[in-house]
Amino acid sequence: THVPTLPAMKQRNRPGQGKARYNARSDKYEAKAEQLHAALTYCREQGCGVKKALKANKWPLLSKSVLDRSLSKLRQEMVHGRVDLRKFAVAACTSSNRILTTEEEDCLVRYCVACNDQNVACTNQDLERETLKLLQLRRRLRRKFRGSRKYMALSREATQALQKGRLSHEFFDRFYARHRDTLKRVVPVQAEAERVRQATEENVHEHFYAPHGLGSELLACGILDPETHTIRDPSRLINIDELPQFVDYHTEAGGGKVLRYASCKGKKRSTVATAANRESITVHMTMGLDGFLYGIVVLVARSQFTASMIPDELQAFSEKIIEEAKYSTYGMIALTARGMQTGESLLESMRQLDSELSARGVVRPVVIMSDQHASRFDVEVLEFCAEHNMRLWLEKPHTSNLFQALDQINRQFHTCYRRGAKELKEGIATFRRNSTGAQVQGSTIHLGLREFLMVISSVWFKWSTACDRIRAWRAVGITASGMRPDLLDRTTFRLHEQPQICTDEPQTPRPQHQYNTRGKVEQIFVGTEEKEQYFGTPSPIDTRRRSPQYLLRQGLAWQRAHQTRPLVPLSEMNACRVPSAEIQVRKHPRIKLYTDGSATMNGLATQARNAENEQGQKKEAAEKKRRDRKAKKEEKDRAQAELIAKWQACKVSCTCNPADGKCPMLAYQECTYCGAIKPGICRVRNCARLRKEAMAQNQQQVAVPPPHSDSDDGSMSNSIYTDAAGSESEAVESEPEA
């Protein structure tokens, strides 16, 4: 391979050098575009050509080839209508050999704008894919319509781009430079695909105003005033959620910083020893619309919990209600198999919440907003909530980032915990340095479950204030003055319908197709007006099956008769369509009780109990079948054992004493392979296979007759053949007994 020398190697850009070069190129393109626009205007007003225009000596950045090429392209485009000279100059000055035409580039710009409107990230790879589609489309249309003037021939750069299947970075630099007033390159916001799909106005309307929506639930409980539409008692509306937290680990995402160290060039990087504990512990949180923070529930993946794991700092959770500071000192540690919320742990959390509501004197019933986690559909949880006037209201899946108040401020908890963990590690390192004199860094201190509880006890009462929690409720469209869907952040919302981005003309209704008896198109246009309306007005993007190219391939009688060649606009083709991701629906959901809205109105407690009873009945029926099969098998084995004993006894001397003197056990025989006693040959599949293999081996052992014999009458050969056949028949007949 060729290794470039040092002077020919590309130097690495310094910080900010690439941006400076990009701005310099953009300024140069703008200056050149201004001069080209002035030159084209001069040629148009004076009616002159390239030579006379260059004699004026007013445009130093333009050469004769650039101006000549621009004038020729301008004449081709002016055949089809009016052309904006300024826009044409900006498009033409950036490249001596354009890849896309002005119409195609406008289509590409509208594609980017439509992607931005639908909250879809449009990368350079997407632009490259759509650009190659446009080039392939133009080449196909030019070949079909035999070099029509409406479709410009592909330039040398466009042909090379199609052959290579990619575009250079200069194309994107020029593209963004020409459309710097409309487009810009930014870093998109990372989000889950399913959450982005669910961010629609339809879900917002369903969340607040559905028959089993939040508004109906609040009216049924008497929390929302039907006349003024205000919240009568904000303390009766509660939100619960779980939050996973690493003990001592956080990624670079979410504000994490990467520490950099000095190193030598040409050598391996240094290794830094750090302590990290990636164990994730779930924290169950509860807060009310009035800004009150209820007690914490820590879910730990342990089977047992000893007293040595409990730090002294947990004494701060003394089970008291502090109304002045809007928080509760209740707390609980729940042990689960995987450190996640289960039905049993949620039931204990609901019992603690019931005690706190009773201690505060909150009027029942209360509405508890939650997501559709599997623990919410536990039968005991639903029945406990129904008995204590705690109505569960479940939001739609993958919409917690929009409608759940705790999701709006969980970042504050992570930040506060990391700050507390860092302070604890620095304090431990300082204590060790003072006590032992060793140089200990805080980053090397290992944190475990005990240290996690110490950090939680120090940050739980100060990670958020009552004002922060009220603002979180306001961000999801719920305030003390009522429901406010207009307060939701709609920057991540996607349009429900896909916009028509390749044309701005209104859609022209297509005429009805008429088919003959053979199923082919017989006539498509009835009169001249429909023909002019169809071919004169460009229609929006449509599928390929309804495009004129498809109908032309099928053989249009009207077009064959009149020898017409309709020119298909770019908007007719399936190009530059905004990608719409499909939502995958689970065919067999894990939980059949998934539903949106009020758990009380939907009767989830009754449904869960009925489902549990039905599942118990199915288990009991399956267990009964299992017991019946086992008893039947035992009875069959006992009968077979009795038959074997009786057959063996009659084999020595008959003990049946039959009336006719013939023992019935003589008809039974024992299978050589499975040992069963049956009245004939054993028909078991395995026994039949082994019997067939044994017969094949016996046939191979039979002597083969010689090809020639000395006897004149052939008696010798016949006797050998007879003996062989006899022995073969005997072997076959005696095989079952063997």
VEXKE-882389 format. One line per 5 residues: number of its first residue (from 0); for each residue x, y, z of C-alpha. Coordinates in Angstrom, 1 decimal. Example, Ala and Ser with C-alpha at 12.3 -4.5 7.8 and 13.67 -1.06 7.14 Angstrom:
<rs>
0> 12.3/-4.5/7.8  13.7/-1.1/7.1
</rs>
This chain:
<rs>
0> 0.0/0.0/0.0  1.0/3.6/-0.6  2.2/5.5/2.5  2.1/9.2/2.0  5.2/11.2/3.0
5> 5.1/13.7/5.8  4.6/16.9/3.7  1.7/15.2/1.9  -0.1/14.1/5.0  -3.2/16.1/6.0
10> -2.6/18.2/9.1  -5.0/17.9/11.9  -7.2/21.0/12.5  -6.6/23.0/15.6  -9.6/23.8/17.8
15> -11.9/26.1/15.9  -10.0/25.9/12.7  -12.6/23.8/10.9  -15.4/26.2/11.8  -13.3/29.2/10.6
20> -12.6/27.5/7.3  -16.3/26.8/6.9  -17.3/30.4/7.5  -14.6/31.6/5.1  -15.9/29.3/2.4
25> -19.5/30.5/3.0  -18.4/34.2/2.8  -16.6/33.5/-0.5  -19.7/31.7/-1.9  -21.9/34.7/-0.9
30> -19.6/37.2/-2.6  -19.4/35.1/-5.8  -23.2/34.7/-5.8  -23.7/38.5/-5.6  -21.4/39.0/-8.6
35> -23.0/36.3/-10.6  -26.5/37.7/-9.9  -25.3/41.1/-11.1  -23.7/39.6/-14.2  -26.8/37.7/-15.1
40> -29.0/40.7/-14.6  -26.7/42.8/-16.8  -26.8/40.2/-19.6  -30.5/40.0/-19.4  -31.1/43.8/-19.4
45> -28.5/44.5/-22.1  -29.3/41.4/-24.1  -25.6/40.6/-24.5  -23.5/37.5/-24.2  -20.5/36.5/-22.1
50> -17.8/38.5/-23.9  -19.5/41.8/-23.6  -20.4/41.2/-20.0  -16.7/40.4/-19.2  -15.5/43.5/-20.9
55> -17.3/45.6/-18.3  -14.7/44.2/-15.8  -17.1/44.5/-12.8  -17.0/40.9/-11.7  -13.4/39.8/-10.8
60> -14.5/36.5/-9.1  -16.2/35.2/-12.2  -14.5/33.5/-15.1  -15.6/33.0/-18.7  -16.5/29.3/-18.2
65> -18.5/30.0/-15.1  -20.6/32.7/-16.7  -21.0/30.8/-19.9  -22.2/27.7/-18.1  -24.5/29.7/-15.9
70> -26.1/31.4/-18.9  -26.7/28.1/-20.7  -28.3/26.5/-17.7  -30.4/29.6/-17.1  -31.8/29.4/-20.7
75> -32.7/25.7/-20.1  -34.6/26.4/-16.9  -36.3/29.5/-18.3  -38.0/27.3/-20.9  -40.3/25.9/-18.2
80> -41.2/29.2/-16.5  -39.9/32.1/-14.5  -36.6/31.7/-12.7  -35.5/33.7/-9.6  -32.1/35.0/-10.6
85> -30.8/35.5/-7.1  -31.7/32.0/-6.1  -30.2/30.6/-9.3  -27.0/32.5/-8.8  -26.6/31.3/-5.2
90> -27.2/27.7/-6.4  -24.9/28.0/-9.4  -21.9/29.8/-7.9  -21.0/27.2/-5.3  -20.1/24.5/-7.8
95> -18.8/24.6/-11.3  -20.6/21.3/-12.0  -23.9/21.0/-10.1  -25.1/17.6/-8.8  -28.7/18.6/-8.2
100> -30.9/21.0/-10.1  -32.7/23.9/-8.4  -36.0/22.0/-8.2  -34.4/18.9/-6.7  -32.5/21.0/-4.2
105> -35.7/22.7/-3.2  -37.2/19.3/-2.7  -34.3/18.3/-0.5  -34.7/21.4/1.6  -38.4/20.8/2.1
110> -37.5/17.3/3.1  -35.2/18.6/5.9  -37.9/21.1/7.0  -40.6/18.3/7.1  -38.2/16.1/9.2
115> -37.7/18.9/11.6  -41.5/19.5/11.9  -42.0/15.9/12.7  -39.2/15.8/15.2  -37.1/13.4/13.1
120> -33.3/13.8/13.0  -32.1/14.2/9.5  -28.4/13.2/9.2  -26.0/13.6/6.3  -26.6/9.9/5.5
125> -30.3/10.6/5.1  -29.5/13.5/2.8  -27.1/11.3/0.8  -29.7/8.6/0.4  -32.4/11.0/-0.8
130> -30.0/12.8/-3.1  -29.0/9.5/-4.8  -32.7/8.7/-5.1  -33.3/12.0/-6.9  -30.5/11.3/-9.3
135> -31.7/7.9/-10.1  -35.2/9.3/-10.7  -34.0/11.9/-13.1  -31.9/9.4/-15.0  -34.9/7.0/-15.3
140> -37.3/9.8/-16.4  -34.8/11.1/-19.0  -34.4/7.7/-20.5  -38.2/7.1/-20.5  -39.1/10.4/-22.2
145> -36.1/10.2/-24.6  -34.1/13.2/-23.5  -36.9/15.6/-22.7  -35.8/19.2/-22.0  -37.5/19.3/-18.7
150> -35.1/16.7/-17.2  -31.5/18.1/-17.4  -28.8/15.6/-18.2  -26.7/14.3/-15.3  -23.4/16.2/-14.8
155> -20.1/14.4/-14.5  -20.1/14.8/-10.7  -23.7/13.4/-10.5  -22.7/10.4/-12.6  -19.7/9.7/-10.4
160> -21.8/10.0/-7.3  -24.2/7.4/-8.7  -21.4/5.1/-9.6  -19.7/5.4/-6.2  -22.9/5.4/-4.2
165> -21.8/8.3/-2.0  -21.3/12.0/-1.9  -18.2/14.0/-0.8  -18.2/16.3/2.2  -17.8/19.3/-0.1
170> -21.4/18.7/-1.4  -22.8/19.0/2.1  -20.7/22.1/2.8  -22.0/23.8/-0.4  -25.5/22.6/0.3
175> -25.5/24.1/3.8  -23.8/27.3/2.5  -26.5/27.8/-0.1  -29.3/27.4/2.4  -27.7/28.8/5.6
180> -30.8/31.0/6.1  -33.0/27.9/6.4  -30.9/25.0/7.6  -28.2/24.5/10.2  -26.4/21.6/11.7
185> -27.2/20.8/15.3  -26.8/17.8/17.7  -30.2/16.1/18.2  -31.7/15.3/21.6  -31.5/11.6/22.4
190> -34.8/10.0/23.3  -36.5/6.6/23.3  -38.2/5.8/20.1  -41.4/4.6/21.7  -41.7/7.8/23.9
195> -41.2/9.9/20.8  -44.0/8.1/19.0  -46.4/8.6/21.8  -45.8/12.3/22.1  -48.9/13.4/20.1
200> -51.9/15.8/20.6  -54.2/12.8/20.5  -52.6/11.3/23.6  -52.8/14.6/25.4  -56.5/14.9/24.7
205> -57.1/11.3/25.7  -55.1/11.7/28.9  -57.2/14.7/30.1  -60.6/14.3/28.5  -61.2/10.7/27.7
210> -64.3/9.0/29.3  -62.0/7.3/31.8  -59.4/10.1/31.7  -58.0/12.2/34.5  -60.8/14.8/34.3
215> -63.5/12.2/34.7  -61.7/10.6/37.6  -61.3/13.9/39.4  -64.9/14.8/38.9  -66.1/11.4/40.2
220> -64.0/11.8/43.3  -65.1/15.4/44.0  -61.6/16.8/43.7  -62.4/18.9/40.6  -65.1/21.5/40.9
225> -67.6/20.9/38.0  -68.4/24.6/37.7  -65.1/26.4/38.2  -62.9/23.5/37.1  -60.4/24.1/39.9
230> -58.8/21.6/42.3  -60.6/21.8/45.6  -58.0/20.0/47.7  -54.5/19.6/46.1  -53.4/17.2/48.8
235> -55.9/14.6/47.4  -53.9/14.2/44.1  -50.8/12.0/44.5  -48.1/10.7/42.1  -46.0/7.6/42.7
240> -43.0/6.3/40.8  -39.8/4.3/41.1  -36.3/5.6/40.4  -33.2/3.4/39.9  -30.0/4.8/41.3
245> -26.5/3.3/41.0  -24.6/3.0/44.3  -21.4/4.5/43.0  -21.4/4.8/39.2  -22.6/7.3/36.6
250> -22.0/7.5/32.9  -20.9/10.5/30.8  -24.5/11.1/29.9  -26.5/13.6/31.9  -23.7/16.0/32.8
255> -21.0/13.4/33.6  -17.5/14.8/33.0  -14.5/12.9/31.5  -11.2/13.6/33.3  -8.2/14.0/31.1
260> -4.6/13.4/32.0  -1.2/14.3/30.5  0.4/11.6/28.4  3.3/11.1/25.9  2.7/10.8/22.2
265> 3.4/7.5/20.7  3.0/5.6/23.9  0.1/3.8/25.5  -2.3/5.6/27.7  -2.0/5.7/31.4
270> -4.4/3.6/33.6  -6.3/5.3/36.4  -7.6/3.1/39.3  -11.1/4.0/40.3  -13.7/2.4/42.5
275> -17.2/1.8/41.1  -20.2/-0.1/42.3  -22.8/-0.7/39.5  -25.4/-2.2/41.8  -28.7/-0.4/41.1
280> -31.1/0.2/44.0  -34.7/1.3/43.4  -36.1/4.2/45.3  -39.9/4.5/45.5  -41.1/8.1/45.7
285> -44.5/9.7/46.4  -45.5/13.3/46.3  -48.7/15.3/46.2  -50.0/18.2/44.2  -49.6/20.5/47.2
290> -45.8/19.9/47.1  -45.7/17.4/50.0  -43.0/14.7/49.8  -44.2/11.4/51.4  -41.9/8.7/52.9
295> -39.3/6.9/51.0  -39.2/3.1/50.2  -35.8/1.6/49.3  -36.0/-1.6/47.3  -32.9/-3.8/47.8
300> -32.0/-7.0/46.0  -31.3/-9.0/49.2  -32.8/-12.1/50.8  -31.8/-11.0/54.4  -30.8/-7.7/56.0
305> -28.7/-7.7/59.2  -28.5/-4.9/61.8  -24.8/-4.2/60.9  -26.0/-2.8/57.5  -28.1/-0.1/59.1
310> -26.2/3.1/59.7  -26.9/5.4/62.6  -28.0/8.2/60.1  -31.3/6.3/59.5  -32.6/7.5/62.8
315> -33.6/10.6/61.0  -36.6/8.7/59.6  -38.7/8.9/62.8  -42.2/8.5/61.2  -43.3/12.1/61.7
320> -45.3/14.6/59.5  -43.6/18.0/59.2  -46.2/20.3/57.4  -44.0/23.4/57.6  -41.3/21.9/55.4
325> -43.8/19.8/53.4  -42.1/16.4/53.9  -42.6/13.2/55.9  -40.0/11.3/57.9  -41.5/7.9/57.2
330> -39.3/5.3/55.6  -39.0/1.6/54.8  -36.5/-0.9/53.4  -38.1/-3.6/51.2  -36.2/-6.8/50.3
335> -37.0/-8.2/46.8  -35.5/-10.8/44.6  -34.0/-8.4/42.0  -34.3/-5.0/43.7  -37.4/-4.1/41.7
340> -40.9/-3.3/42.7  -43.2/-6.3/43.2  -46.8/-6.7/44.3  -45.8/-7.4/47.9  -43.4/-4.5/48.2
345> -46.0/-2.1/46.6  -48.6/-3.4/49.0  -46.3/-2.4/52.0  -45.7/1.0/50.3  -49.4/1.6/50.1
350> -49.9/0.7/53.7  -47.2/3.2/54.7  -48.9/5.8/52.4  -52.3/5.1/54.1  -50.7/5.7/57.5
355> -49.3/9.0/56.3  -52.6/10.2/54.8  -54.4/9.3/58.0  -51.7/11.2/60.0  -52.1/14.3/57.8
360> -55.9/14.1/57.9  -56.3/14.0/54.1  -59.9/13.6/53.0  -60.7/10.4/51.1  -60.9/9.3/48.4
365> -57.6/10.3/46.9  -56.4/9.8/43.4  -52.9/8.2/42.9  -51.4/8.7/39.4  -49.0/6.0/38.3
370> -47.6/4.2/35.3  -48.6/0.8/34.2  -45.9/-1.3/36.0  -46.8/-4.9/36.5  -46.9/-4.4/40.3
375> -49.9/-2.1/40.0  -52.1/-5.0/38.8  -51.5/-7.2/41.8  -54.8/-8.4/43.2  -54.0/-7.6/46.8
380> -52.8/-4.1/45.9  -56.0/-3.3/44.0  -58.2/-4.6/46.7  -56.3/-2.7/49.4  -56.6/0.5/47.5
385> -60.4/-0.1/46.9  -60.9/-0.7/50.6  -59.1/2.4/51.8  -60.5/4.8/49.2  -57.2/5.1/47.3
390> -58.1/5.2/43.6  -55.4/4.3/41.2  -55.3/6.1/37.9  -52.9/4.6/35.3  -51.5/6.6/32.4
395> -50.8/5.3/28.9  -47.5/3.3/28.5  -44.4/5.3/27.3  -46.0/8.6/28.3  -44.5/9.1/31.7
400> -42.0/11.7/30.4  -45.1/13.9/29.5  -47.7/13.2/32.2  -45.7/12.1/35.3  -44.6/14.8/37.7
405> -41.8/12.9/39.3  -40.1/12.3/36.0  -39.7/16.1/35.6  -37.4/16.4/38.7  -35.7/13.0/39.0
410> -32.6/14.5/37.5  -32.3/16.7/40.7  -32.2/13.5/42.8  -29.4/12.0/40.8  -27.4/15.2/40.9
415> -27.9/15.6/44.7  -27.0/11.9/45.3  -23.8/12.1/43.3  -22.8/15.2/45.2  -23.5/13.6/48.5
420> -21.6/10.4/47.5  -18.6/12.5/46.5  -18.6/14.4/49.8  -18.8/11.1/51.7  -15.9/9.6/49.8
425> -13.8/12.8/50.4  -14.7/12.6/54.1  -13.6/8.9/54.4  -10.4/9.7/52.5  -9.6/12.6/54.8
430> -10.2/10.5/57.9  -7.9/7.7/56.6  -5.2/10.2/55.7  -5.3/11.8/59.2  -5.5/8.4/61.0
435> -3.0/6.3/59.1  -1.0/9.0/57.2  -1.5/7.1/53.9  -2.1/9.1/50.7  -5.7/8.0/49.9
440> -7.8/9.6/47.1  -11.5/9.9/47.3  -12.0/8.3/43.9  -10.6/5.0/45.2  -13.1/4.7/48.1
445> -15.6/1.9/47.6  -19.2/2.5/48.5  -21.6/-0.3/49.4  -25.2/-0.6/50.6  -24.4/0.8/54.0
450> -22.8/3.9/52.5  -25.7/4.2/50.1  -28.2/4.4/53.0  -25.9/7.0/54.6  -26.0/9.2/51.5
455> -29.8/8.8/51.2  -30.4/9.8/54.8  -28.3/13.0/54.2  -29.9/14.1/50.9  -33.5/12.9/51.1
460> -34.9/15.9/52.9  -33.1/18.5/50.7  -32.9/17.1/47.2  -36.0/19.2/46.2  -38.2/21.9/47.7
465> -42.0/22.2/47.8  -41.7/24.9/45.0  -39.8/22.4/42.8  -42.4/19.8/43.3  -45.3/22.2/42.5
470> -43.4/23.3/39.3  -43.1/19.6/38.3  -46.8/19.2/38.5  -47.3/22.4/36.5  -44.9/21.0/33.8
475> -47.4/18.1/33.2  -50.4/20.4/32.9  -51.9/20.1/36.4  -52.1/23.1/38.8  -54.2/24.0/41.8
480> -56.4/26.2/39.5  -57.3/23.1/37.4  -56.0/21.1/34.4  -53.8/23.1/32.0  -52.8/21.0/28.9
485> -51.4/24.1/27.3  -48.5/24.1/29.8  -47.1/20.8/28.4  -43.8/21.1/26.6  -44.6/20.3/22.9
490> -41.1/20.6/21.5  -40.8/16.8/21.2  -44.2/16.3/19.7  -44.6/14.6/16.3  -47.2/15.4/13.6
495> -49.9/12.8/13.3  -50.1/13.1/9.5  -47.2/13.0/7.1  -47.0/16.4/5.3  -46.7/16.7/1.5
500> -43.2/18.1/1.2  -42.4/17.8/-2.5  -45.0/20.2/-3.8  -47.1/23.2/-2.6  -49.9/22.8/-5.2
505> -53.3/21.5/-4.0  -54.1/17.9/-4.7  -55.9/17.2/-8.0  -58.5/14.5/-7.9  -57.7/11.7/-10.2
510> -60.3/10.5/-12.7  -61.9/7.1/-12.3  -60.2/4.3/-14.2  -62.3/2.1/-16.4  -61.3/-1.6/-16.8
515> -62.2/-4.0/-19.6  -63.1/-7.7/-19.2  -59.4/-8.7/-19.1  -58.7/-6.4/-16.1  -56.5/-3.9/-18.0
520> -57.0/-0.1/-18.2  -59.2/0.7/-21.1  -59.7/4.4/-20.8  -58.5/6.9/-18.2  -59.6/10.4/-19.6
525> -63.0/11.1/-20.8  -62.6/14.6/-22.2  -60.0/17.2/-23.1  -60.6/19.2/-19.9  -59.6/16.3/-17.6
530> -56.5/15.7/-19.7  -55.4/19.3/-19.4  -56.3/19.4/-15.7  -54.3/16.2/-15.0  -51.2/17.0/-17.1
535> -51.2/20.7/-16.4  -51.3/20.8/-12.6  -48.7/18.8/-10.6  -50.3/16.5/-8.0  -48.8/15.7/-4.6
540> -46.7/12.7/-3.8  -48.5/9.5/-4.6  -47.7/5.8/-4.6  -45.9/4.3/-7.6  -48.9/2.2/-8.5
545> -51.0/5.3/-9.2  -48.3/7.3/-10.9  -48.6/7.9/-14.7  -45.5/5.8/-15.3  -47.3/2.7/-14.0
550> -50.4/3.4/-16.1  -48.1/4.1/-19.1  -46.5/0.7/-18.7  -49.9/-1.0/-18.5  -50.7/0.5/-21.9
555> -53.0/3.5/-22.0  -55.4/3.5/-25.0  -55.9/7.2/-24.9  -52.1/8.0/-24.9  -51.4/5.4/-27.6
560> -54.1/7.0/-29.8  -53.0/10.6/-29.4  -49.2/9.9/-29.1  -48.9/12.0/-26.0  -45.9/12.0/-23.6
565> -46.9/13.4/-20.2  -44.0/15.0/-18.3  -44.1/13.8/-14.8  -43.1/16.4/-12.2  -40.8/15.6/-9.4
570> -43.7/15.7/-6.9  -45.3/12.7/-8.6  -42.5/10.4/-7.6  -42.0/8.6/-4.3  -38.9/10.6/-3.5
575> -37.9/12.5/-0.3  -40.5/11.0/1.9  -40.2/11.6/5.6  -39.5/8.2/7.3  -42.3/7.2/9.6
580> -41.4/4.6/12.2  -44.0/1.8/12.8  -45.1/1.0/16.3  -44.6/-2.6/17.1  -47.5/-4.1/19.1
585> -47.0/-7.0/21.3  -49.2/-9.9/20.1  -49.3/-11.7/23.4  -49.0/-9.1/26.3  -47.5/-10.3/29.5
590> -50.4/-8.9/31.5  -53.9/-8.8/30.1  -55.1/-6.2/32.5  -53.1/-3.4/30.9  -55.5/-0.4/30.5
595> -55.5/3.3/30.5  -57.3/5.6/32.9  -59.1/4.9/36.2  -58.6/1.5/37.9  -61.8/2.0/39.8
600> -64.0/2.9/36.8  -62.5/0.0/34.8  -63.1/-2.4/37.7  -59.5/-3.7/37.7  -59.8/-5.2/41.2
605> -62.7/-7.4/40.1  -60.9/-8.3/36.8  -57.7/-9.2/38.6  -59.6/-11.4/41.1  -61.5/-13.1/38.3
610> -58.3/-13.6/36.4  -56.6/-15.1/39.5  -59.6/-17.4/40.1  -59.5/-18.5/36.4  -55.8/-19.1/36.6
615> -56.3/-21.1/39.7  -59.0/-23.2/38.1  -56.8/-23.9/35.1  -53.9/-25.0/37.4  -56.3/-27.2/39.3
620> -57.6/-28.8/36.1  -54.0/-29.4/34.8  -53.1/-30.9/38.2  -56.1/-33.2/38.1  -55.2/-34.4/34.6
625> -51.6/-35.0/35.8  -52.9/-37.1/38.7  -55.3/-39.1/36.4  -52.5/-39.9/34.0  -50.2/-41.0/36.9
630> -53.0/-43.2/38.4  -53.7/-44.7/35.0  -50.1/-45.5/34.4  -49.7/-47.1/37.8  -52.8/-49.2/37.1
635> -51.4/-50.3/33.8  -48.0/-51.2/35.3  -49.7/-53.2/38.1  -51.8/-55.2/35.5  -48.7/-55.9/33.4
640> -46.8/-57.1/36.5  -49.7/-59.5/37.4  -49.8/-60.7/33.8  -46.0/-61.4/33.7  -46.2/-63.3/37.0
645> -49.2/-65.4/35.8  -47.5/-66.1/32.4  -44.3/-67.2/34.1  -46.2/-69.6/36.4  -48.2/-71.1/33.5
650> -45.0/-71.6/31.5  -43.8/-74.1/34.1  -47.2/-75.7/34.8  -50.6/-74.3/34.0  -52.4/-72.9/37.0
655> -55.4/-71.6/35.1  -57.3/-74.9/35.1  -59.4/-74.1/31.9  -62.5/-76.0/31.1  -61.4/-76.9/27.6
660> -57.9/-77.9/28.8  -56.1/-75.3/26.7  -54.2/-72.7/28.7  -55.0/-69.1/27.6  -51.4/-68.0/28.5
665> -50.0/-69.9/25.6  -51.2/-67.2/23.2  -49.0/-64.6/25.0  -45.3/-64.1/24.3  -42.6/-62.0/25.7
670> -41.0/-59.2/23.6  -37.3/-59.6/23.1  -36.6/-55.9/23.2  -38.9/-54.3/25.8  -39.8/-57.4/27.9
675> -43.5/-56.9/27.8  -46.0/-59.8/27.7  -48.4/-59.4/24.8  -50.8/-61.6/22.9  -48.9/-61.1/19.6
680> -45.9/-59.3/18.1  -45.0/-56.1/20.0  -46.1/-53.1/18.0  -44.1/-50.5/19.9  -42.2/-48.2/17.4
685> -38.8/-48.8/19.0  -39.3/-52.6/19.1  -40.4/-52.6/15.4  -37.3/-50.7/14.4  -35.0/-53.1/16.2
690> -36.8/-56.1/14.8  -36.4/-54.7/11.2  -32.7/-54.2/11.7  -32.3/-57.8/13.0  -34.1/-59.2/10.0
695> -31.8/-57.2/7.7  -28.7/-58.6/9.4  -30.1/-62.2/9.0  -30.6/-61.7/5.3  -27.0/-60.6/4.8
700> -25.7/-63.7/6.6  -27.6/-66.1/4.1  -25.2/-67.8/1.7  -25.2/-66.5/-1.9  -25.5/-69.3/-4.6
705> -22.5/-69.8/-6.9  -22.7/-68.5/-10.4  -21.7/-71.9/-12.1  -22.1/-75.6/-11.2  -20.3/-78.8/-12.5
710> -23.6/-80.9/-12.4  -25.3/-81.3/-15.8  -28.8/-81.2/-14.4  -28.1/-78.4/-11.9  -29.1/-80.5/-8.9
715> -26.1/-79.2/-6.9  -26.9/-75.6/-7.3  -30.6/-76.2/-6.7  -29.9/-78.0/-3.5  -27.6/-75.2/-2.2
720> -30.3/-72.7/-3.2  -32.9/-74.7/-1.5  -30.9/-75.0/1.7  -30.1/-71.4/1.6  -33.8/-70.5/1.1
725> -34.7/-73.0/3.8  -32.3/-71.6/6.3  -33.4/-68.1/5.4  -37.0/-69.0/5.9  -36.2/-70.7/9.2
730> -34.3/-67.7/10.4  -37.2/-65.4/9.5  -39.7/-67.7/11.2  -37.7/-68.2/14.3  -36.8/-64.5/14.8
735> -39.8/-63.5/16.9  -39.1/-66.4/19.3  -35.4/-65.5/19.5
</rs>
